[in-house]
Amino acid sequence: MRISDLARISGVPLPTIKFYIRERLLQPGRPTARNQAEYGEEHLARLRLIRVLAGIGRLSLSSVRRVLAALDDKGLALGAQCRATIWALFPDQPEEDDAPDIGPARVQVDAFIDRLGWEVDAASPGRDTLAHVLTALQQLDADCDIELFSEHAESAERIVTHEFQYESAHSATAMAVWNVLSEVAFEAMRRMAQESYLARRYATPAEQPATA
């Protein structure tokens, strides 16, 4: 198909497709003549993946690029490739000049992960991400410590165990998409649970449900 056909079938505007090609997120088509190229189903699939990650998945362009780079690394075994996509999903860390000192929080995070018994690489960006969160919270409340996340850790482990019972990691792509979309879904459900809790807790007497 021509690039105009790719745009029509995928629903992605032509300028956006050209942008993805320039940014090397999408491979160029196979040249067929001067200023003409042919595109195939692999381009259509890639476009759909990019749109999911950047659209409903709400990933930044740099995160999308990291995920795609991990998926394109065919030299990795499945487990290593899946881990690479997980690492790619962590947000960009603050620039060095603007970043607060996370050293003390990182010590707490490392000890916390050890207590959980989780096998997490020392270089995992998740450690620094959690340390940044803890540092920010401690700047607002000096009494806050890492144990605040104990319930979150237990919930996360339960969710992951449940996910692997039903979501087979038959490909790194499937796992990456599942990770992105399930996080969006969970965030939506958590926000609605908060809304429901507040509605019940702060309802006026007239709003309280009638009892038999």
Residue pairs with C-beta under 8 A, 6 or more apart in sequence:
1 9
1 38
1 39
1 40
2 36
2 37
2 38
2 39
3 14
3 17
3 18
3 29
3 37
3 39
4 14
5 39
6 12
6 17
6 29
6 39
6 43
6 44
6 47
7 13
7 14
7 17
9 44
10 17
10 44
10 47
10 48
10 51
12 47
12 51
17 26
17 47
20 26
20 47
20 50
21 27
21 28
23 61
23 65
25 46
25 50
25 64
25 65
25 68
26 43
26 46
26 47
26 50
27 42
27 43
27 46
28 37
29 37
29 38
29 39
29 40
29 43
30 37
30 38
30 39
30 40
31 37
32 38
49 68
49 173
49 177
50 64
50 68
52 177
52 180
52 181
53 59
53 63
53 64
53 67
53 176
53 177
53 180
54 61
54 64
56 181
56 184
57 177
57 180
57 181
57 184
58 184
59 67
59 89
59 180
60 91
60 92
62 92
63 88
63 89
63 91
63 92
66 87
66 88
66 89
67 85
67 88
67 89
67 176
69 88
70 76
70 81
70 84
70 85
70 87
70 88
70 172
70 176
71 81
71 85
71 172
71 173
71 176
73 81
73 84
76 84
78 169
78 171
78 172
81 172
82 169
82 172
82 175
82 176
83 121
84 172
85 172
85 175
85 176
85 179
86 179
87 124
87 125
87 126
88 176
89 176
89 179
89 180
90 125
90 126
90 129
91 129
93 99
93 125
93 128
93 129
93 132
94 100
94 132
99 132
100 132
100 135
100 136
100 139
101 135
102 128
102 131
102 132
102 134
102 135
104 135
105 130
105 131
105 132
105 134
105 135
105 138
105 146
106 127
106 128
106 131
108 131
108 134
108 145
108 146
109 127
109 130
109 131
109 134
109 146
110 122
110 127
111 146
112 146
112 147
112 149
112 153
113 120
113 127
116 153
116 157
120 126
120 127
130 149
134 144
134 145
134 146
134 148
134 149
137 144
137 148
138 144
138 145
159 186
163 178
163 182
167 174
167 175
167 178
168 174
169 175
199 207
